[in-house]
């Protein structure tokens, strides 16, 4: 089983229980309201944990109305119709980390924009450090569990703003 929580899990965080897909989309929209102009977010969780659904909610929260799909085969899906440029990466299919460099993806991490990275460990050590870590997993009793952890001052500001946004009823903090 994939370990969801990193070894150092002591940083400031937020935890939510997401009972269904609508709650996952709402959590993504809530995160969108907290985003700065530049942030690198590592999305961690097993296959089917809801990483792309959360991304879809985030993009909808930014005003993007087009199709949102998983970048499993394309490696990156850029979204520039929203108020912030968003790059959604998926490195699941990497067989070696150097594929990140071979694909020229380091350029996508320059300048402003939001970088959402699924399976970041498969591109290490070439990825820049994350500002925010988002952990998703299927809850034993149903739905999903979401945890956010700040890893930089920018990530902390985003987390603080996320916590300040009034949660919709479907995405209330876990008890």
Buried (B, 14 or more C-beta within 10 A) or exposed (E): EEEBEBEEEEBEBBEBBBBEBBBBBBBBBBBBBBBBEBBBBBBBBEEEBBBBBBBBBBBBBBEBEEEBEBBBEEBBBBBEEBEBBBBBBBBBEBEEBEBBEEBEBEEBBEEEBBBBBBBBEBBEEEBEEBBBBBBBBBEEEEBBBBBBBBBBEBBBBBBEBBBEBEBBEBBEEEE
